Amino acid sequence: MGSRHWLGHFSSNQANVSDNEFTADWGGGLDFKIFPYVSLRLEARDFYSEVPPLALPSNGGHQNNVVASGGLVLRF
C-alpha cells in the first residue's frame, strides 16, 4: 500500500477552462501465485482531489476516482 501527493491539472473539452488542484492517491494490491513463475495481480487505487471549477457549476467539495486493474506477473 502506498500514498503519493501530486498537483493535478484539469481541463474542460466544452469550455476553454483549466485548473490545477492538489491531488493524492493511495491504493494497494495482491499477487496470487498460479504457477511457480506466474502470478495474478489485482490492484485498486483511489485518486482524491478537490472538485475543479470548470464548465459545470459546483458547490466545492472533493471527488474520488477509483481505478481497478489487474494483470499477469512473470518472475524470472
mmCIF file of the N, C-alpha and C atoms, coordinates in Angstrom:
data_MODEL
# 
_entry.id   MODEL 
# 
loop_
_atom_site.group_PDB 
_atom_site.id 
_atom_site.type_symbol 
_atom_site.label_atom_id 
_atom_site.label_alt_id 
_atom_site.label_comp_id 
_atom_site.label_asym_id 
_atom_site.label_entity_id 
_atom_site.label_seq_id 
_atom_site.pdbx_PDB_ins_code 
_atom_site.Cartn_x 
_atom_site.Cartn_y 
_atom_site.Cartn_z 
_atom_site.occupancy 
_atom_site.B_iso_or_equiv 
_atom_site.pdbx_formal_charge 
_atom_site.auth_seq_id 
_atom_site.auth_comp_id 
_atom_site.auth_asym_id 
_atom_site.auth_atom_id 
_atom_site.pdbx_PDB_model_num 
ATOM 1   N N  . MET A 1 1  ? 0.852   -1.175  0.000   1.00 0.00 ? 1  MET A N  1 
ATOM 2   C CA . MET A 1 1  ? 0.000   0.000   0.000   1.00 0.00 ? 1  MET A CA 1 
ATOM 3   C C  . MET A 1 1  ? 0.894   1.233   0.000   1.00 0.00 ? 1  MET A C  1 
ATOM 4   N N  . GLY A 1 2  ? 0.542   2.206   -0.803  1.00 0.00 ? 2  GLY A N  1 
ATOM 5   C CA . GLY A 1 2  ? 1.353   3.408   -0.877  1.00 0.00 ? 2  GLY A CA 1 
ATOM 6   C C  . GLY A 1 2  ? 0.494   4.643   -1.053  1.00 0.00 ? 2  GLY A C  1 
ATOM 7   N N  . SER A 1 3  ? 1.098   5.798   -0.812  1.00 0.00 ? 3  SER A N  1 
ATOM 8   C CA . SER A 1 3  ? 0.396   7.059   -0.964  1.00 0.00 ? 3  SER A CA 1 
ATOM 9   C C  . SER A 1 3  ? 1.327   8.055   -1.632  1.00 0.00 ? 3  SER A C  1 
ATOM 10  N N  . ARG A 1 4  ? 0.779   8.844   -2.566  1.00 0.00 ? 4  ARG A N  1 
ATOM 11  C CA . ARG A 1 4  ? 1.554   9.880   -3.235  1.00 0.00 ? 4  ARG A CA 1 
ATOM 12  C C  . ARG A 1 4  ? 0.727   11.152  -3.296  1.00 0.00 ? 4  ARG A C  1 
ATOM 13  N N  . HIS A 1 5  ? 1.412   12.281  -3.369  1.00 0.00 ? 5  HIS A N  1 
ATOM 14  C CA . HIS A 1 5  ? 0.750   13.578  -3.460  1.00 0.00 ? 5  HIS A CA 1 
ATOM 15  C C  . HIS A 1 5  ? 1.237   14.276  -4.720  1.00 0.00 ? 5  HIS A C  1 
ATOM 16  N N  . TRP A 1 6  ? 0.313   14.877  -5.456  1.00 0.00 ? 6  TRP A N  1 
ATOM 17  C CA . TRP A 1 6  ? 0.621   15.473  -6.745  1.00 0.00 ? 6  TRP A CA 1 
ATOM 18  C C  . TRP A 1 6  ? -0.104  16.799  -6.905  1.00 0.00 ? 6  TRP A C  1 
ATOM 19  N N  . LEU A 1 7  ? 0.228   17.472  -7.982  1.00 0.00 ? 7  LEU A N  1 
ATOM 20  C CA . LEU A 1 7  ? -0.549  18.607  -8.444  1.00 0.00 ? 7  LEU A CA 1 
ATOM 21  C C  . LEU A 1 7  ? -1.238  18.137  -9.709  1.00 0.00 ? 7  LEU A C  1 
ATOM 22  N N  . GLY A 1 8  ? -2.565  18.084  -9.701  1.00 0.00 ? 8  GLY A N  1 
ATOM 23  C CA . GLY A 1 8  ? -3.318  17.586  -10.843 1.00 0.00 ? 8  GLY A CA 1 
ATOM 24  C C  . GLY A 1 8  ? -3.791  18.733  -11.731 1.00 0.00 ? 8  GLY A C  1 
ATOM 25  N N  . HIS A 1 9  ? -3.756  18.521  -13.030 1.00 0.00 ? 9  HIS A N  1 
ATOM 26  C CA . HIS A 1 9  ? -4.236  19.514  -13.994 1.00 0.00 ? 9  HIS A CA 1 
ATOM 27  C C  . HIS A 1 9  ? -5.551  19.016  -14.579 1.00 0.00 ? 9  HIS A C  1 
ATOM 28  N N  . PHE A 1 10 ? -6.591  19.831  -14.502 1.00 0.00 ? 10 PHE A N  1 
ATOM 29  C CA . PHE A 1 10 ? -7.912  19.504  -15.021 1.00 0.00 ? 10 PHE A CA 1 
ATOM 30  C C  . PHE A 1 10 ? -8.247  20.487  -16.139 1.00 0.00 ? 10 PHE A C  1 
ATOM 31  N N  . SER A 1 11 ? -8.856  19.984  -17.214 1.00 0.00 ? 11 SER A N  1 
ATOM 32  C CA . SER A 1 11 ? -9.287  20.869  -18.292 1.00 0.00 ? 11 SER A CA 1 
ATOM 33  C C  . SER A 1 11 ? -10.634 20.387  -18.821 1.00 0.00 ? 11 SER A C  1 
ATOM 34  N N  . SER A 1 12 ? -11.397 21.320  -19.392 1.00 0.00 ? 12 SER A N  1 
ATOM 35  C CA . SER A 1 12 ? -12.717 21.031  -19.923 1.00 0.00 ? 12 SER A CA 1 
ATOM 36  C C  . SER A 1 12 ? -12.666 21.024  -21.442 1.00 0.00 ? 12 SER A C  1 
ATOM 37  N N  . ASN A 1 13 ? -13.300 20.027  -22.053 1.00 0.00 ? 13 ASN A N  1 
ATOM 38  C CA . ASN A 1 13 ? -13.380 19.967  -23.508 1.00 0.00 ? 13 ASN A CA 1 
ATOM 39  C C  . ASN A 1 13 ? -14.468 20.886  -24.046 1.00 0.00 ? 13 ASN A C  1 
ATOM 40  N N  . GLN A 1 14 ? -15.448 21.228  -23.247 1.00 0.00 ? 14 GLN A N  1 
ATOM 41  C CA . GLN A 1 14 ? -16.580 22.039  -23.706 1.00 0.00 ? 14 GLN A CA 1 
ATOM 42  C C  . GLN A 1 14 ? -16.345 23.533  -23.519 1.00 0.00 ? 14 GLN A C  1 
ATOM 43  N N  . ALA A 1 15 ? -15.486 23.899  -22.632 1.00 0.00 ? 15 ALA A N  1 
ATOM 44  C CA . ALA A 1 15 ? -15.171 25.308  -22.403 1.00 0.00 ? 15 ALA A CA 1 
ATOM 45  C C  . ALA A 1 15 ? -13.658 25.448  -22.335 1.00 0.00 ? 15 ALA A C  1 
ATOM 46  N N  . ASN A 1 16 ? -13.176 26.585  -22.691 1.00 0.00 ? 16 ASN A N  1 
ATOM 47  C CA . ASN A 1 16 ? -11.728 26.803  -22.685 1.00 0.00 ? 16 ASN A CA 1 
ATOM 48  C C  . ASN A 1 16 ? -11.282 27.187  -21.270 1.00 0.00 ? 16 ASN A C  1 
ATOM 49  N N  . VAL A 1 17 ? -11.417 26.226  -20.337 1.00 0.00 ? 17 VAL A N  1 
ATOM 50  C CA . VAL A 1 17 ? -11.132 26.455  -18.920 1.00 0.00 ? 17 VAL A CA 1 
ATOM 51  C C  . VAL A 1 17 ? -10.231 25.336  -18.420 1.00 0.00 ? 17 VAL A C  1 
ATOM 52  N N  . SER A 1 18 ? -9.261  25.691  -17.591 1.00 0.00 ? 18 SER A N  1 
ATOM 53  C CA . SER A 1 18 ? -8.433  24.670  -16.946 1.00 0.00 ? 18 SER A CA 1 
ATOM 54  C C  . SER A 1 18 ? -8.105  25.121  -15.528 1.00 0.00 ? 18 SER A C  1 
ATOM 55  N N  . ASP A 1 19 ? -7.668  24.180  -14.699 1.00 0.00 ? 19 ASP A N  1 
ATOM 56  C CA . ASP A 1 19 ? -7.395  24.474  -13.300 1.00 0.00 ? 19 ASP A CA 1 
ATOM 57  C C  . ASP A 1 19 ? -6.407  23.451  -12.764 1.00 0.00 ? 19 ASP A C  1 
ATOM 58  N N  . ASN A 1 20 ? -5.609  23.841  -11.789 1.00 0.00 ? 20 ASN A N  1 
ATOM 59  C CA . ASN A 1 20 ? -4.694  22.945  -11.089 1.00 0.00 ? 20 ASN A CA 1 
ATOM 60  C C  . ASN A 1 20 ? -5.176  22.781  -9.655  1.00 0.00 ? 20 ASN A C  1 
ATOM 61  N N  . GLU A 1 21 ? -5.178  21.550  -9.172  1.00 0.00 ? 21 GLU A N  1 
ATOM 62  C CA . GLU A 1 21 ? -5.619  21.254  -7.807  1.00 0.00 ? 21 GLU A CA 1 
ATOM 63  C C  . GLU A 1 21 ? -4.645  20.275  -7.160  1.00 0.00 ? 21 GLU A C  1 
ATOM 64  N N  . PHE A 1 22 ? -4.535  20.354  -5.838  1.00 0.00 ? 22 PHE A N  1 
ATOM 65  C CA . PHE A 1 22 ? -3.760  19.366  -5.079  1.00 0.00 ? 22 PHE A CA 1 
ATOM 66  C C  . PHE A 1 22 ? -4.478  18.021  -5.168  1.00 0.00 ? 22 PHE A C  1 
ATOM 67  N N  . THR A 1 23 ? -3.746  16.975  -5.439  1.00 0.00 ? 23 THR A N  1 
ATOM 68  C CA . THR A 1 23 ? -4.336  15.635  -5.504  1.00 0.00 ? 23 THR A CA 1 
ATOM 69  C C  . THR A 1 23 ? -3.496  14.665  -4.682  1.00 0.00 ? 23 THR A C  1 
ATOM 70  N N  . ALA A 1 24 ? -4.103  13.574  -4.307  1.00 0.00 ? 24 ALA A N  1 
ATOM 71  C CA . ALA A 1 24 ? -3.406  12.493  -3.615  1.00 0.00 ? 24 ALA A CA 1 
ATOM 72  C C  . ALA A 1 24 ? -3.940  11.178  -4.156  1.00 0.00 ? 24 ALA A C  1 
ATOM 73  N N  . ASP A 1 25 ? -3.124  10.159  -4.109  1.00 0.00 ? 25 ASP A N  1 
ATOM 74  C CA . ASP A 1 25 ? -3.624  8.836   -4.478  1.00 0.00 ? 25 ASP A CA 1 
ATOM 75  C C  . ASP A 1 25 ? -3.037  7.804   -3.546  1.00 0.00 ? 25 ASP A C  1 
ATOM 76  N N  . TRP A 1 26 ? -3.819  6.784   -3.276  1.00 0.00 ? 26 TRP A N  1 
ATOM 77  C CA . TRP A 1 26 ? -3.364  5.667   -2.461  1.00 0.00 ? 26 TRP A CA 1 
ATOM 78  C C  . TRP A 1 26 ? -4.057  4.420   -2.955  1.00 0.00 ? 26 TRP A C  1 
ATOM 79  N N  . GLY A 1 27 ? -3.486  3.317   -2.630  1.00 0.00 ? 27 GLY A N  1 
ATOM 80  C CA . GLY A 1 27 ? -4.069  2.060   -3.080  1.00 0.00 ? 27 GLY A CA 1 
ATOM 81  C C  . GLY A 1 27 ? -3.265  0.883   -2.591  1.00 0.00 ? 27 GLY A C  1 
ATOM 82  N N  . GLY A 1 28 ? -3.646  -0.258  -3.076  1.00 0.00 ? 28 GLY A N  1 
ATOM 83  C CA . GLY A 1 28 ? -2.975  -1.480  -2.693  1.00 0.00 ? 28 GLY A CA 1 
ATOM 84  C C  . GLY A 1 28 ? -3.334  -2.585  -3.656  1.00 0.00 ? 28 GLY A C  1 
ATOM 85  N N  . GLY A 1 29 ? -2.666  -3.694  -3.509  1.00 0.00 ? 29 GLY A N  1 
ATOM 86  C CA . GLY A 1 29 ? -2.934  -4.803  -4.401  1.00 0.00 ? 29 GLY A CA 1 
ATOM 87  C C  . GLY A 1 29 ? -2.481  -6.122  -3.812  1.00 0.00 ? 29 GLY A C  1 
ATOM 88  N N  . LEU A 1 30 ? -2.831  -7.175  -4.522  1.00 0.00 ? 30 LEU A N  1 
ATOM 89  C CA . LEU A 1 30 ? -2.487  -8.532  -4.108  1.00 0.00 ? 30 LEU A CA 1 
ATOM 90  C C  . LEU A 1 30 ? -1.940  -9.307  -5.288  1.00 0.00 ? 30 LEU A C  1 
ATOM 91  N N  . ASP A 1 31 ? -0.979  -10.175 -5.030  1.00 0.00 ? 31 ASP A N  1 
ATOM 92  C CA . ASP A 1 31 ? -0.471  -11.123 -6.018  1.00 0.00 ? 31 ASP A CA 1 
ATOM 93  C C  . ASP A 1 31 ? -0.902  -12.525 -5.597  1.00 0.00 ? 31 ASP A C  1 
ATOM 94  N N  . PHE A 1 32 ? -1.482  -13.276 -6.533  1.00 0.00 ? 32 PHE A N  1 
ATOM 95  C CA . PHE A 1 32 ? -1.892  -14.655 -6.286  1.00 0.00 ? 32 PHE A CA 1 
ATOM 96  C C  . PHE A 1 32 ? -1.031  -15.569 -7.151  1.00 0.00 ? 32 PHE A C  1 
ATOM 97  N N  . LYS A 1 33 ? -0.264  -16.425 -6.506  1.00 0.00 ? 33 LYS A N  1 
ATOM 98  C CA . LYS A 1 33 ? 0.622   -17.323 -7.236  1.00 0.00 ? 33 LYS A CA 1 
ATOM 99  C C  . LYS A 1 33 ? -0.195  -18.407 -7.942  1.00 0.00 ? 33 LYS A C  1 
ATOM 100 N N  . ILE A 1 34 ? -0.027  -18.513 -9.276  1.00 0.00 ? 34 ILE A N  1 
ATOM 101 C CA . ILE A 1 34 ? -0.737  -19.503 -10.074 1.00 0.00 ? 34 ILE A CA 1 
ATOM 102 C C  . ILE A 1 34 ? 0.179   -20.677 -10.398 1.00 0.00 ? 34 ILE A C  1 
ATOM 103 N N  . PHE A 1 35 ? 1.355   -20.358 -10.890 1.00 0.00 ? 35 PHE A N  1 
ATOM 104 C CA . PHE A 1 35 ? 2.405   -21.331 -11.206 1.00 0.00 ? 35 PHE A CA 1 
ATOM 105 C C  . PHE A 1 35 ? 3.690   -20.841 -10.551 1.00 0.00 ? 35 PHE A C  1 
ATOM 106 N N  . PRO A 1 36 ? 4.752   -21.649 -10.538 1.00 0.00 ? 36 PRO A N  1 
ATOM 107 C CA . PRO A 1 36 ? 5.985   -21.214 -9.857  1.00 0.00 ? 36 PRO A CA 1 
ATOM 108 C C  . PRO A 1 36 ? 6.519   -19.850 -10.316 1.00 0.00 ? 36 PRO A C  1 
ATOM 109 N N  . TYR A 1 37 ? 6.365   -19.500 -11.595 1.00 0.00 ? 37 TYR A N  1 
ATOM 110 C CA . TYR A 1 37 ? 6.906   -18.245 -12.098 1.00 0.00 ? 37 TYR A CA 1 
ATOM 111 C C  . TYR A 1 37 ? 5.821   -17.292 -12.619 1.00 0.00 ? 37 TYR A C  1 
ATOM 112 N N  . VAL A 1 38 ? 4.573   -17.588 -12.349 1.00 0.00 ? 38 VAL A N  1 
ATOM 113 C CA . VAL A 1 38 ? 3.460   -16.767 -12.837 1.00 0.00 ? 38 VAL A CA 1 
ATOM 114 C C  . VAL A 1 38 ? 2.503   -16.453 -11.686 1.00 0.00 ? 38 VAL A C  1 
ATOM 115 N N  . SER A 1 39 ? 2.137   -15.169 -11.576 1.00 0.00 ? 39 SER A N  1 
ATOM 116 C CA . SER A 1 39 ? 1.168   -14.730 -10.564 1.00 0.00 ? 39 SER A CA 1 
ATOM 117 C C  . SER A 1 39 ? 0.111   -13.860 -11.221 1.00 0.00 ? 39 SER A C  1 
ATOM 118 N N  . LEU A 1 40 ? -1.040  -13.791 -10.594 1.00 0.00 ? 40 LEU A N  1 
ATOM 119 C CA . LEU A 1 40 ? -2.116  -12.898 -10.999 1.00 0.00 ? 40 LEU A CA 1 
ATOM 120 C C  . LEU A 1 40 ? -2.096  -11.718 -10.047 1.00 0.00 ? 40 LEU A C  1 
ATOM 121 N N  . ARG A 1 41 ? -2.069  -10.489 -10.583 1.00 0.00 ? 41 ARG A N  1 
ATOM 122 C CA . ARG A 1 41 ? -2.013  -9.286  -9.747  1.00 0.00 ? 41 ARG A CA 1 
ATOM 123 C C  . ARG A 1 41 ? -3.324  -8.510  -9.878  1.00 0.00 ? 41 ARG A C  1 
ATOM 124 N N  . LEU A 1 42 ? -3.902  -8.126  -8.739  1.00 0.00 ? 42 LEU A N  1 
ATOM 125 C CA . LEU A 1 42 ? -5.099  -7.280  -8.676  1.00 0.00 ? 42 LEU A CA 1 
ATOM 126 C C  . LEU A 1 42 ? -4.742  -6.041  -7.857  1.00 0.00 ? 42 LEU A C  1 
ATOM 127 N N  . GLU A 1 43 ? -5.160  -4.878  -8.340  1.00 0.00 ? 43 GLU A N  1 
ATOM 128 C CA . GLU A 1 43 ? -4.798  -3.624  -7.686  1.00 0.00 ? 43 GLU A CA 1 
ATOM 129 C C  . GLU A 1 43 ? -5.957  -2.651  -7.761  1.00 0.00 ? 43 GLU A C  1 
ATOM 130 N N  . ALA A 1 44 ? -6.101  -1.816  -6.737  1.00 0.00 ? 44 ALA A N  1 
ATOM 131 C CA . ALA A 1 44 ? -7.091  -0.736  -6.735  1.00 0.00 ? 44 ALA A CA 1 
ATOM 132 C C  . ALA A 1 44 ? -6.421  0.520   -6.198  1.00 0.00 ? 44 ALA A C  1 
ATOM 133 N N  . ARG A 1 45 ? -6.679  1.651   -6.853  1.00 0.00 ? 45 ARG A N  1 
ATOM 134 C CA . ARG A 1 45 ? -6.133  2.942   -6.435  1.00 0.00 ? 45 ARG A CA 1 
ATOM 135 C C  . ARG A 1 45 ? -7.269  3.959   -6.365  1.00 0.00 ? 45 ARG A C  1 
ATOM 136 N N  . ASP A 1 46 ? -7.161  4.892   -5.449  1.00 0.00 ? 46 ASP A N  1 
ATOM 137 C CA . ASP A 1 46 ? -8.139  5.963   -5.288  1.00 0.00 ? 46 ASP A CA 1 
ATOM 138 C C  . ASP A 1 46 ? -7.418  7.291   -5.486  1.00 0.00 ? 46 ASP A C  1 
ATOM 139 N N  . PHE A 1 47 ? -7.849  8.065   -6.475  1.00 0.00 ? 47 PHE A N  1 
ATOM 140 C CA . PHE A 1 47 ? -7.311  9.397   -6.725  1.00 0.00 ? 47 PHE A CA 1 
ATOM 141 C C  . PHE A 1 47 ? -8.281  10.401  -6.107  1.00 0.00 ? 47 PHE A C  1 
ATOM 142 N N  . TYR A 1 48 ? -7.793  11.219  -5.202  1.00 0.00 ? 48 TYR A N  1 
ATOM 143 C CA . TYR A 1 48 ? -8.614  12.131  -4.398  1.00 0.00 ? 48 TYR A CA 1 
ATOM 144 C C  . TYR A 1 48 ? -8.193  13.572  -4.692  1.00 0.00 ? 48 TYR A C  1 
ATOM 145 N N  . SER A 1 49 ? -9.151  14.443  -4.988  1.00 0.00 ? 49 SER A N  1 
ATOM 146 C CA . SER A 1 49 ? -8.835  15.843  -5.253  1.00 0.00 ? 49 SER A CA 1 
ATOM 147 C C  . SER A 1 49 ? -10.041 16.714  -4.944  1.00 0.00 ? 49 SER A C  1 
ATOM 148 N N  . GLU A 1 50 ? -9.808  18.020  -4.927  1.00 0.00 ? 50 GLU A N  1 
ATOM 149 C CA . GLU A 1 50 ? -10.920 18.949  -4.829  1.00 0.00 ? 50 GLU A CA 1 
ATOM 150 C C  . GLU A 1 50 ? -11.626 18.993  -6.174  1.00 0.00 ? 50 GLU A C  1 
ATOM 151 N N  . VAL A 1 51 ? -12.912 19.315  -6.178  1.00 0.00 ? 51 VAL A N  1 
ATOM 152 C CA . VAL A 1 51 ? -13.663 19.436  -7.425  1.00 0.00 ? 51 VAL A CA 1 
ATOM 153 C C  . VAL A 1 51 ? -13.181 20.692  -8.141  1.00 0.00 ? 51 VAL A C  1 
ATOM 154 N N  . PRO A 1 52 ? -12.658 20.554  -9.371  1.00 0.00 ? 52 PRO A N  1 
ATOM 155 C CA . PRO A 1 52 ? -12.152 21.738  -10.066 1.00 0.00 ? 52 PRO A CA 1 
ATOM 156 C C  . PRO A 1 52 ? -13.297 22.599  -10.591 1.00 0.00 ? 52 PRO A C  1 
ATOM 157 N N  . PRO A 1 53 ? -13.152 23.926  -10.551 1.00 0.00 ? 53 PRO A N  1 
ATOM 158 C CA . PRO A 1 53 ? -14.201 24.822  -11.064 1.00 0.00 ? 53 PRO A CA 1 
ATOM 159 C C  . PRO A 1 53 ? -14.099 24.945  -12.586 1.00 0.00 ? 53 PRO A C  1 
ATOM 160 N N  . LEU A 1 54 ? -14.670 24.007  -13.308 1.00 0.00 ? 54 LEU A N  1 
ATOM 161 C CA . LEU A 1 54 ? -14.616 24.034  -14.766 1.00 0.00 ? 54 LEU A CA 1 
ATOM 162 C C  . LEU A 1 54 ? -15.943 24.540  -15.309 1.00 0.00 ? 54 LEU A C  1 
ATOM 163 N N  . ALA A 1 55 ? -16.457 23.947  -16.358 1.00 0.00 ? 55 ALA A N  1 
ATOM 164 C CA . ALA A 1 55 ? -17.662 24.446  -17.017 1.00 0.00 ? 55 ALA A CA 1 
ATOM 165 C C  . ALA A 1 55 ? -18.938 24.189  -16.214 1.00 0.00 ? 55 ALA A C  1 
ATOM 166 N N  . LEU A 1 56 ? -18.956 23.150  -15.389 1.00 0.00 ? 56 LEU A N  1 
ATOM 167 C CA . LEU A 1 56 ? -20.159 22.809  -14.635 1.00 0.00 ? 56 LEU A CA 1 
ATOM 168 C C  . LEU A 1 56 ? -20.192 23.552  -13.306 1.00 0.00 ? 56 LEU A C  1 
ATOM 169 N N  . PRO A 1 57 ? -21.368 23.996  -12.872 1.00 0.00 ? 57 PRO A N  1 
ATOM 170 C CA . PRO A 1 57 ? -21.447 24.650  -11.565 1.00 0.00 ? 57 PRO A CA 1 
ATOM 171 C C  . PRO A 1 57 ? -21.153 23.644  -10.450 1.00 0.00 ? 57 PRO A C  1 
ATOM 172 N N  . SER A 1 58 ? -20.442 24.084  -9.454  1.00 0.00 ? 58 SER A N  1 
ATOM 173 C CA . SER A 1 58 ? -20.044 23.192  -8.360  1.00 0.00 ? 58 SER A CA 1 
ATOM 174 C C  . SER A 1 58 ? -20.146 23.948  -7.046  1.00 0.00 ? 58 SER A C  1 
ATOM 175 N N  . ASN A 1 59 ? -20.477 23.228  -5.995  1.00 0.00 ? 59 ASN A N  1 
ATOM 176 C CA . ASN A 1 59 ? -20.505 23.842  -4.668  1.00 0.00 ? 59 ASN A CA 1 
ATOM 177 C C  . ASN A 1 59 ? -19.252 23.482  -3.882  1.00 0.00 ? 59 ASN A C  1 
ATOM 178 N N  . GLY A 1 60 ? -18.176 23.154  -4.585  1.00 0.00 ? 60 GLY A N  1 
ATOM 179 C CA . GLY A 1 60 ? -16.932 22.797  -3.914  1.00 0.00 ? 60 GLY A CA 1 
ATOM 180 C C  . GLY A 1 60 ? -16.930 21.332  -3.545  1.00 0.00 ? 60 GLY A C  1 
ATOM 181 N N  . GLY A 1 61 ? -16.198 20.998  -2.548  1.00 0.00 ? 61 GLY A N  1 
ATOM 182 C CA . GLY A 1 61 ? -16.137 19.617  -2.098  1.00 0.00 ? 61 GLY A CA 1 
ATOM 183 C C  . GLY A 1 61 ? -14.961 18.867  -2.705  1.00 0.00 ? 61 GLY A C  1 
ATOM 184 N N  . HIS A 1 62 ? -15.022 17.576  -2.580  1.00 0.00 ? 62 HIS A N  1 
ATOM 185 C CA . HIS A 1 62 ? -13.938 16.705  -3.042  1.00 0.00 ? 62 HIS A CA 1 
ATOM 186 C C  . HIS A 1 62 ? -14.499 15.613  -3.932  1.00 0.00 ? 62 HIS A C  1 
ATOM 187 N N  . GLN A 1 63 ? -13.626 14.999  -4.720  1.00 0.00 ? 63 GLN A N  1 
ATOM 188 C CA . GLN A 1 63 ? -14.043 13.888  -5.565  1.00 0.00 ? 63 GLN A CA 1 
ATOM 189 C C  . GLN A 1 63 ? -13.051 12.746  -5.429  1.00 0.00 ? 63 GLN A C  1 
ATOM 190 N N  . ASN A 1 64 ? -13.574 11.538  -5.557  1.00 0.00 ? 64 ASN A N  1 
ATOM 191 C CA . ASN A 1 64 ? -12.766 10.323  -5.542  1.00 0.00 ? 64 ASN A CA 1 
ATOM 192 C C  . ASN A 1 64 ? -12.922 9.645   -6.902  1.00 0.00 ? 64 ASN A C  1 
ATOM 193 N N  . ASN A 1 65 ? -11.820 9.231   -7.487  1.00 0.00 ? 65 ASN A N  1 
ATOM 194 C CA . ASN A 1 65 ? -11.831 8.468   -8.729  1.00 0.00 ? 65 ASN A CA 1 
ATOM 195 C C  . ASN A 1 65 ? -11.098 7.164   -8.458  1.00 0.00 ? 65 ASN A C  1 
ATOM 196 N N  . VAL A 1 66 ? -11.832 6.068   -8.419  1.00 0.00 ? 66 VAL A N  1 
ATOM 197 C CA . VAL A 1 66 ? -11.253 4.765   -8.111  1.00 0.00 ? 66 VAL A CA 1 
ATOM 198 C C  . VAL A 1 66 ? -10.934 4.040   -9.414  1.00 0.00 ? 66 VAL A C  1 
ATOM 199 N N  . VAL A 1 67 ? -9.719  3.491   -9.493  1.00 0.00 ? 67 VAL A N  1 
ATOM 200 C CA . VAL A 1 67 ? -9.268  2.746   -10.666 1.00 0.00 ? 67 VAL A CA 1 
ATOM 201 C C  . VAL A 1 67 ? -8.863  1.346   -10.203 1.00 0.00 ? 67 VAL A C  1 
ATOM 202 N N  . ALA A 1 68 ? -9.441  0.330   -10.827 1.00 0.00 ? 68 ALA A N  1 
ATOM 203 C CA . ALA A 1 68 ? -9.081  -1.064  -10.533 1.00 0.00 ? 68 ALA A CA 1 
ATOM 204 C C  . ALA A 1 68 ? -8.365  -1.635  -11.756 1.00 0.00 ? 68 ALA A C  1 
ATOM 205 N N  . SER A 1 69 ? -7.344  -2.446  -11.516 1.00 0.00 ? 69 SER A N  1 
ATOM 206 C CA . SER A 1 69 ? -6.602  -3.049  -12.621 1.00 0.00 ? 69 SER A CA 1 
ATOM 207 C C  . SER A 1 69 ? -6.105  -4.426  -12.212 1.00 0.00 ? 69 SER A C  1 
ATOM 208 N N  . GLY A 1 70 ? -5.659  -5.154  -13.191 1.00 0.00 ? 70 GLY A N  1 
ATOM 209 C CA . GLY A 1 70 ? -5.125  -6.489  -12.946 1.00 0.00 ? 70 GLY A CA 1 
ATOM 210 C C  . GLY A 1 70 ? -4.183  -6.883  -14.057 1.00 0.00 ? 70 GLY A C  1 
ATOM 211 N N  . GLY A 1 71 ? -3.445  -7.927  -13.827 1.00 0.00 ? 71 GLY A N  1 
ATOM 212 C CA . GLY A 1 71 ? -2.520  -8.401  -14.842 1.00 0.00 ? 71 GLY A CA 1 
ATOM 213 C C  . GLY A 1 71 ? -1.794  -9.642  -14.416 1.00 0.00 ? 71 GLY A C  1 
ATOM 214 N N  . LEU A 1 72 ? -0.915  -10.106 -15.292 1.00 0.00 ? 72 LEU A N  1 
ATOM 215 C CA . LEU A 1 72 ? -0.064  -11.261 -15.010 1.00 0.00 ? 72 LEU A CA 1 
ATOM 216 C C  . LEU A 1 72 ? 1.341   -10.791 -14.661 1.00 0.00 ? 72 LEU A C  1 
ATOM 217 N N  . VAL A 1 73 ? 1.951   -11.453 -13.700 1.00 0.00 ? 73 VAL A N  1 
ATOM 218 C CA . VAL A 1 73 ? 3.314   -11.156 -13.293 1.00 0.00 ? 73 VAL A CA 1 
ATOM 219 C C  . VAL A 1 73 ? 4.170   -12.357 -13.669 1.00 0.00 ? 73 VAL A C  1 
ATOM 220 N N  . LEU A 1 74 ? 5.225   -12.125 -14.451 1.00 0.00 ? 74 LEU A N  1 
ATOM 221 C CA . LEU A 1 74 ? 6.170   -13.182 -14.805 1.00 0.00 ? 74 LEU A CA 1 
ATOM 222 C C  . LEU A 1 74 ? 7.441   -12.964 -13.998 1.00 0.00 ? 74 LEU A C  1 
ATOM 223 N N  . ARG A 1 75 ? 7.831   -13.967 -13.252 1.00 0.00 ? 75 ARG A N  1 
ATOM 224 C CA . ARG A 1 75 ? 9.033   -13.861 -12.395 1.00 0.00 ? 75 ARG A CA 1 
ATOM 225 C C  . ARG A 1 75 ? 10.179  -14.633 -13.034 1.00 0.00 ? 75 ARG A C  1 
ATOM 226 N N  . PHE A 1 76 ? 11.306  -13.975 -13.189 1.00 0.00 ? 76 PHE A N  1 
ATOM 227 C CA . PHE A 1 76 ? 12.489  -14.603 -13.789 1.00 0.00 ? 76 PHE A CA 1 
ATOM 228 C C  . PHE A 1 76 ? 13.474  -14.988 -12.720 1.00 0.00 ? 76 PHE A C  1 
# 
